[in-house]
Amino acid sequence: MVEKIGNPGDPALPLFPLFSSYEGMVAREVEGLTDAQLDWTSPRWGWSEWSIRNNISHVASHLFRWYILRWGDQIFPEGIPFRDEVDYLAALPHRQLDKEQWWEIDVVLGKLGEALQMTRDILSKETVGSLNAKTLTTEGSSFYDQISDRYPGTLTLDPDNPSIQTMTLEGCFHHSEGELVTHLYNVQRLKRAQGLAAKVELPPIGYWTLDTWDRSEP
């Protein structure tokens, strides 16, 4: 369990340093890779069914999808950004950037950079208190419930209907950082499967740190 840090009036951005460092971490891992290496997949492992490019495209899409489509009305009262592009950015049901518009790795990295800047802009306007005051209620199981106990108070279940879950904005950012690190872990495994060395050290946060997570290696 991670203890809550900060007072309600403290700025939120310093609580999530990953959103400032992640773009550089990804850039280091993909530097010098060929298209064949970026697009390599294998049926041998579940984590190798998506390529390196797929994983990076997914995390960019994840940020746009959650903070614009799901939280947009609450966190962008002045107007939702990327309105004309959002359907292509979310790219449901594949949960990746639209491949017809963003495929070259430099272009995908550019969109990831825009998505990360968006999250930093959001966090720069929030406080510790406001992150916990804003909530989103959904019906159905949540992936976040696998790690939410590490961040007390960020996910609650309706006592009369446990399938109805309420997540705080803080919880959503923990979910996102967990997604980003876990998919970068997959990028590193995809590199190792091709005989390539990983370059960055991953912080011990996210879904890949669960005891139940598939951490098989090539």
BELSUL-V7117 format. One record per run of one state. SS is the DSSP state (helix for helix, strand for strand, loop for the rest). FROM is the first residue (numbers start at 1). LEN is the number of residues. If there is no record, write none. Layout:
[[SS & FROM & LEN] [SS & FROM & LEN]]
This chain:
[[loop & 1 & 10] [strand & 11 & 1] [loop & 12 & 1] [helix & 13 & 3] [loop & 16 & 2] [helix & 18 & 13] [loop & 31 & 4] [helix & 35 & 4] [loop & 39 & 7] [helix & 46 & 3] [loop & 49 & 3] [helix & 52 & 19] [loop & 71 & 1] [helix & 72 & 4] [loop & 76 & 10] [helix & 86 & 5] [loop & 91 & 14] [helix & 105 & 21] [loop & 126 & 1] [strand & 127 & 1] [helix & 128 & 6] [loop & 134 & 1] [strand & 135 & 5] [loop & 140 & 3] [helix & 143 & 4] [loop & 147 & 1] [helix & 148 & 3] [loop & 151 & 4] [strand & 155 & 4] [loop & 159 & 2] [strand & 161 & 8] [helix & 169 & 25] [loop & 194 & 13] [helix & 207 & 3] [loop & 210 & 9]]
